[in-house]
Amino acid sequence: MNKRFILCCFALVCAIISMAQGKAYNFTNQVTFTKSGSGEITRFIGIMPVPQSDEYQTVRNFTCSHGNIMEDANYGNKALLFDTNEFPGQTLTMKTNFDVMTNVVSVDFSKVKIKDYDSNSEACKQHLGNRGEYINITHPYIVRTGDELWSQSSDIIDYARRCYEYVASHFRYINGSFRTLQQILDEGGGECGDFSTLVVNLLRYKGIPSRHIICLKLNGVCHVWADFYIEGYGWIPLDAQMKNANPRSDYFGKYNGECIVVAKDFSYDYAEVDFDMDFLQTYYYWYWYNGTTTSINGQHTTKNNGQATGLDNISASNATTPSGTYSLSGMHVNPQIKGIVIKDGKKILNR
């Protein structure tokens, strides 16, 4: 009998005018998948992010070991897709290599002139409004807090700074990132991605385009910050989680050039695959197999200028069918959540 095992794993894995070149690196990003058990893999899908040149970096000389490049329909993010009906041997390594020049950003706000937003701009079309359980600008907490901060603000930049400082000072760091908005509020904090979610909610509530910036630090550790858009100027970074960790330092309009941006915003739509992905930081994978219990484990590593900089082990369950209820991106969800979910290994529609 065919047994289907869907697994999704990811590891915790803009025009700015005022910027300067940081440093040049040759960066290798890879994940090695190892098969265990005697079952036959009938299909394997591996996905890795592909960094792009943008306001924070310039990427050149990109090469990859397997697969094809695909682009998501929402934000121009790209990813490497390897889709095969057989798993070659016991191990498979997906690897990308590229040269990257990072930018150091420090915004001079005295030069930023505030203009009315163009509702037809890409920033307004793509980076406003709600998005699932992560961004809900009608949530009572967001409405109440946003109105209070707005009443104290002189303009949208002042409001953005107040949001950044409020989130940094009112929430605590808790391991385990990319909680829903309600989970963040219930638990009173989260990791870098969750601090960014709070900031994005507050900014979008007042009609300020904003988004998550998802990256790898040069040491291989995943990180997320937020940025917001000023019409006629560009995207401005802010990092509320770093402000929380270092209250005496300032991370508003500043970026030190020590990360590689791999994706912007979330909920990527790649036509080449049937699965939605919320946050692609290091990799996703799925596999199907026949026969006895079989598992595939992934190990993510990075190299900077040829030297190993990061190591992240992720182990897959060896159960033939994952128990519980999951989103299509592999995250645990409430069993009563509406929409298409994976429950006890089967795709179902909750109405």
C-alpha positions as CSV (number, residue, x, y, z in Angstrom):
1,M,0.0,0.0,0.0
2,N,1.3,3.5,-0.8
3,K,1.9,5.6,2.2
4,R,2.3,9.4,1.9
5,F,4.4,11.3,4.3
6,I,4.4,15.0,3.9
7,L,7.0,16.9,5.9
8,C,7.9,20.5,5.9
9,C,11.0,21.7,7.8
10,F,12.5,25.1,8.1
11,A,15.2,26.2,10.5
12,L,15.4,29.2,12.4
13,V,16.5,29.9,8.4
14,C,13.8,48.1,-0.3
15,A,15.2,51.4,-2.0
16,I,17.3,52.8,0.8
17,I,19.2,55.9,-0.3
18,S,21.6,56.3,2.7
19,M,23.8,53.3,2.3
20,A,27.4,52.2,1.9
21,Q,29.0,49.0,0.7
22,G,29.7,46.5,3.4
23,K,31.9,43.5,2.7
24,A,32.2,41.0,-0.1
25,Y,31.7,37.3,0.6
26,N,31.6,34.0,-1.2
27,F,28.7,32.1,0.5
28,T,27.7,28.5,0.3
29,N,24.3,27.5,1.4
30,Q,23.5,23.8,1.5
31,V,21.3,21.0,3.0
32,T,22.2,17.3,3.0
33,F,19.3,14.9,3.2
34,T,19.9,11.4,4.6
35,K,17.5,8.5,4.1
36,S,17.0,5.8,6.7
37,G,14.8,2.7,6.7
38,S,14.3,0.2,3.9
39,G,11.3,1.8,2.2
40,E,11.4,3.1,-1.4
41,I,11.2,6.9,-1.9
42,T,8.7,7.4,-4.7
43,R,8.9,11.2,-4.8
44,F,11.1,13.8,-3.1
45,I,10.7,17.6,-3.2
46,G,13.4,19.9,-1.8
47,I,13.2,23.7,-1.9
48,M,15.9,26.3,-0.9
49,P,15.7,30.1,-1.0
50,V,17.7,31.9,-3.7
51,P,18.9,35.4,-2.6
52,Q,18.4,38.3,-4.9
53,S,20.1,41.6,-5.5
54,D,18.2,44.3,-3.6
55,E,18.5,47.3,-1.4
56,Y,20.5,45.3,1.1
57,Q,22.9,43.4,-1.1
58,T,24.2,42.6,-4.5
59,V,24.3,38.9,-5.5
60,R,26.5,37.6,-8.4
61,N,27.8,34.3,-9.9
62,F,25.0,32.1,-8.5
63,T,25.4,28.4,-9.1
64,C,23.4,25.4,-7.8
65,S,24.0,21.6,-7.7
66,H,20.4,20.4,-8.4
67,G,17.1,21.7,-9.6
68,N,15.6,24.7,-11.3
69,I,14.9,28.3,-10.2
70,M,11.3,29.3,-9.7
71,E,9.8,32.7,-8.8
72,D,6.8,33.2,-6.5
73,A,3.8,35.1,-7.8
74,N,3.6,37.5,-4.9
75,Y,6.9,39.3,-4.2
76,G,9.5,38.3,-6.7
77,N,11.2,35.9,-4.3
78,K,13.0,33.0,-5.9
79,A,13.7,29.5,-4.8
80,L,15.6,26.4,-6.0
81,L,13.3,23.4,-6.6
82,F,14.4,19.8,-6.9
83,D,11.6,17.4,-7.7
84,T,12.5,13.8,-8.3
85,N,10.7,10.5,-8.4
86,E,13.6,8.7,-6.9
87,F,16.1,9.3,-4.1
88,P,19.6,8.7,-5.3
89,G,21.4,6.5,-2.8
90,Q,21.3,7.2,0.9
91,T,22.2,10.9,0.8
92,L,21.3,13.9,-1.4
93,T,22.9,17.4,-1.1
94,M,21.3,20.5,-2.5
95,K,23.9,23.3,-2.6
96,T,24.0,26.9,-3.8
97,N,27.0,29.1,-4.1
98,F,27.2,32.8,-4.8
99,D,29.2,36.0,-4.3
100,V,27.4,38.7,-2.3
101,M,28.3,42.3,-1.5
102,T,26.3,43.5,1.5
103,N,25.2,47.1,2.1
104,V,25.4,49.0,5.4
105,V,22.3,51.2,5.9
106,S,22.0,54.3,8.0
107,V,19.0,56.5,7.1
108,D,19.4,60.3,7.5
109,F,15.8,61.1,8.5
110,S,16.4,64.8,7.9
111,K,16.5,64.1,4.2
112,V,13.3,62.0,4.2
113,K,10.3,64.0,2.9
114,I,6.9,62.5,3.7
115,K,4.5,62.3,0.7
116,D,1.1,60.8,0.2
117,Y,1.1,57.1,-0.7
118,D,0.4,56.1,-4.3
119,S,-2.2,53.4,-3.9
120,N,-1.2,51.9,-7.2
121,S,2.5,51.4,-6.2
122,E,3.8,47.9,-5.7
123,A,4.5,48.6,-2.0
124,C,0.8,49.5,-1.4
125,K,-0.6,46.7,-3.5
126,Q,1.7,44.0,-2.0
127,H,2.5,45.1,1.6
128,L,-0.7,46.3,3.1
129,G,-3.7,44.6,4.7
130,N,-4.3,41.3,6.4
131,R,-2.6,38.0,5.8
132,G,-4.0,35.0,7.5
133,E,-3.4,34.5,11.2
134,Y,-0.1,36.5,11.1
135,I,-1.4,39.9,10.1
136,N,-4.8,41.0,11.4
137,I,-5.0,44.8,11.5
138,T,-8.5,44.6,12.9
139,H,-7.4,42.7,16.0
140,P,-8.6,44.7,19.1
141,Y,-5.1,44.8,20.5
142,I,-3.6,46.2,17.3
143,V,-6.4,48.8,17.0
144,R,-6.1,49.9,20.6
145,T,-2.3,50.1,20.6
146,G,-2.1,51.6,17.2
147,D,-4.5,54.4,18.0
148,E,-2.7,55.2,21.3
149,L,0.7,55.4,19.6
150,W,-0.7,57.3,16.6
151,S,-2.2,60.0,19.0
152,Q,1.3,60.6,20.3
153,S,3.0,60.8,16.9
154,S,3.9,63.8,14.8
155,D,4.0,61.9,11.5
156,I,4.3,58.4,10.0
157,I,8.1,58.1,10.7
158,D,7.5,59.1,14.3
159,Y,4.7,56.6,14.5
160,A,6.9,53.9,13.1
161,R,9.6,54.6,15.6
162,R,7.1,54.5,18.5
163,C,5.8,51.1,17.2
164,Y,9.4,49.8,17.1
165,E,10.2,51.0,20.6
166,Y,6.8,49.8,22.0
167,V,7.2,46.3,20.7
168,A,10.8,46.1,21.9
169,S,9.9,47.2,25.4
170,H,6.6,45.5,25.9
171,F,7.3,41.9,24.7
172,R,9.9,39.4,25.8
173,Y,12.2,37.0,23.9
174,I,10.8,33.4,23.8
175,N,12.3,30.6,21.7
176,G,10.3,29.3,18.8
177,S,9.5,31.7,16.0
178,F,6.7,32.5,13.6
179,R,3.8,32.3,16.0
180,T,0.5,33.6,14.9
181,L,-0.5,37.1,16.1
182,Q,-2.8,35.6,18.7
183,Q,-0.1,33.3,19.9
184,I,2.4,36.1,20.3
185,L,-0.1,38.1,22.3
186,D,-1.1,35.1,24.5
187,E,2.5,34.2,25.2
188,G,3.7,37.8,25.6
189,G,6.5,37.6,23.1
190,G,8.5,35.5,20.7
191,E,11.6,35.4,18.5
192,C,12.8,37.9,15.9
193,G,10.1,36.9,13.4
194,D,7.4,37.4,16.0
195,F,8.7,40.9,17.0
196,S,8.6,41.7,13.3
197,T,5.0,40.4,13.0
198,L,3.9,42.8,15.8
199,V,5.6,45.8,14.1
200,V,4.1,44.9,10.7
201,N,0.6,44.7,12.2
202,L,0.9,48.1,13.8
203,L,2.3,49.8,10.7
204,R,-0.2,48.3,8.3
205,Y,-3.0,49.3,10.6
206,K,-2.2,52.9,9.9
207,G,-1.8,52.3,6.1
208,I,2.0,52.1,6.1
209,P,3.4,49.4,3.8
210,S,5.6,47.1,5.7
211,R,6.9,43.5,5.5
212,H,9.1,40.8,7.1
213,I,12.7,40.6,5.8
214,I,14.0,37.1,6.2
215,C,17.7,36.4,6.1
216,L,20.7,34.3,7.1
217,K,23.4,35.9,9.2
218,L,26.8,35.4,7.8
219,N,27.4,32.8,10.6
220,G,24.5,30.7,9.2
221,V,21.9,31.7,11.9
222,C,18.5,32.7,10.6
223,H,17.2,36.2,11.5
224,V,14.1,38.4,10.6
225,W,13.6,42.1,10.9
226,A,10.9,44.4,9.4
227,D,11.0,47.4,7.1
228,F,8.5,50.0,6.1
229,Y,8.0,52.1,3.0
230,I,8.1,55.9,2.5
231,E,6.7,57.1,-0.8
232,G,9.4,58.7,-2.9
233,Y,12.2,57.5,-0.6
234,G,12.1,53.7,-0.3
235,W,12.2,51.0,2.4
236,I,13.5,51.7,5.9
237,P,14.7,48.9,8.1
238,L,13.9,48.5,11.8
239,D,14.7,45.6,14.2
240,A,12.6,45.5,17.3
241,Q,14.0,42.2,18.5
242,M,17.5,43.6,18.5
243,K,16.3,46.7,20.3
244,N,14.8,44.3,22.9
245,A,18.1,42.5,23.3
246,N,20.2,45.8,23.4
247,P,17.9,48.6,24.7
248,R,20.7,51.2,24.7
249,S,21.4,50.6,21.0
250,D,19.3,51.9,18.0
251,Y,18.2,49.7,15.1
252,F,15.7,52.1,13.6
253,G,16.7,53.0,10.1
254,K,20.0,51.1,10.5
255,Y,21.3,47.8,9.2
256,N,24.9,46.6,9.7
257,G,25.2,44.6,6.5
258,E,25.9,41.3,8.3
259,C,23.0,39.3,6.8
260,I,22.0,37.8,3.5
261,V,18.4,38.5,2.6
262,V,16.7,35.3,1.3
263,A,13.1,36.4,1.1
264,K,10.7,39.3,1.7
265,D,7.2,39.0,3.2
266,F,5.7,35.5,3.4
267,S,3.0,33.1,2.0
268,Y,4.9,32.4,-1.2
269,D,3.0,31.1,-4.2
270,Y,5.1,28.9,-6.4
271,A,3.2,27.5,-9.4
272,E,5.6,24.6,-9.7
273,V,4.5,23.0,-6.4
274,D,1.2,22.1,-4.8
275,F,2.0,23.3,-1.3
276,D,1.9,26.8,0.2
277,M,4.9,28.0,2.2
278,D,4.6,30.7,4.8
279,F,8.2,31.5,5.7
280,L,11.1,30.1,3.6
281,Q,14.3,30.6,5.6
282,T,16.6,27.7,4.9
283,Y,14.6,24.9,3.3
284,Y,11.4,22.9,3.0
285,Y,11.1,19.3,1.9
286,W,8.4,16.7,1.4
287,Y,8.6,13.0,0.5
288,W,6.5,10.0,-0.3
289,Y,7.4,6.4,0.1
290,N,6.3,2.8,-0.3
291,G,6.9,-0.1,2.1
292,T,8.1,-0.1,5.6
293,T,8.7,2.9,7.8
294,T,11.2,5.3,6.2
295,S,12.5,8.8,7.1
296,I,14.6,11.5,5.6
297,N,16.6,13.8,7.8
298,G,18.0,17.2,6.7
299,Q,21.2,18.9,7.9
300,H,21.6,22.6,6.9
301,T,25.1,24.1,6.7
302,T,26.7,27.3,5.5
303,K,30.2,28.3,4.5
304,N,31.5,31.8,4.3
305,N,34.6,32.3,2.1
306,G,35.2,28.5,2.3
307,Q,35.0,28.3,6.1
308,A,32.1,26.5,7.8
309,T,30.0,29.1,9.6
310,G,26.8,27.4,10.5
311,L,25.3,24.0,11.3
312,D,21.7,23.2,11.9
313,N,20.4,19.6,12.4
314,I,16.8,18.9,11.7
315,S,15.4,15.4,12.2
316,A,12.3,14.1,10.6
317,S,9.8,11.8,12.4
318,N,10.0,8.2,11.3
319,A,6.3,7.7,11.8
320,T,4.6,6.4,8.6
321,T,1.9,9.0,9.1
322,P,2.3,12.3,11.0
323,S,-0.2,12.7,13.8
324,G,-2.0,15.9,14.7
325,T,-3.2,18.7,12.5
326,Y,-0.8,20.7,10.3
327,S,-1.1,23.6,7.8
328,L,0.0,22.9,4.3
329,S,3.3,24.5,5.2
330,G,3.9,21.8,7.9
331,M,3.1,23.9,11.0
332,H,0.9,22.7,13.9
333,V,-2.5,24.4,13.9
334,N,-5.7,24.3,15.8
335,P,-7.7,21.2,14.7
336,Q,-10.8,23.4,14.2
337,I,-9.1,26.0,11.9
338,K,-11.0,26.6,8.7
339,G,-9.5,25.7,5.3
340,I,-7.4,22.9,3.9
341,V,-5.2,21.1,6.5
342,I,-3.2,17.9,6.9
343,K,-4.8,15.8,9.6
344,D,-3.3,12.5,10.6
345,G,-1.5,12.4,7.2
346,K,-4.5,13.2,5.1
347,K,-5.4,16.4,3.3
348,I,-8.9,17.5,4.4
349,L,-11.1,20.7,4.1
350,N,-12.4,22.1,7.4
351,R,-15.6,24.1,6.9
